[in-house]
Amino acid sequence: MTDPDVVADPHVTLLDSLRTDRALDVVEGWTLLDSIDGAVERLARYVEVGVQEFLLLTLGDDPLTQYERLAAVATRLTDLNPSPSAVGR
């Protein structure tokens, strides 16, 4: 499992760059800050109620790794719900 403090670091950097006073727990409400397993679990709840498309942006200094992780999440969500319209495909 990924250390939440390590995963949270890009969000903290983003907050600093935006010069906002929002706490990390507020940011977590509108971001997907989790491991691949956690992201699948969280997004699967939306798929179950009919959401068919997600808009996810990467944070941090390694976007390629982030896109690879998003691809893994999308694959697993599609496996859970093989509908052609699932997860924005």
HELIX and SHEET records of a PDB file:
HELIX    1   1 PRO A    4  LEU A   18  1                                  15    
HELIX    2   2 LEU A   24  GLU A   28  1                                   5    
HELIX    3   3 ILE A   36  GLU A   48  1                                  13    
HELIX    4   4 PRO A   63  LEU A   80  1                                  18    
HELIX    5   5 ALA A   86  GLY A   88  5                                   3    
END                                                                             
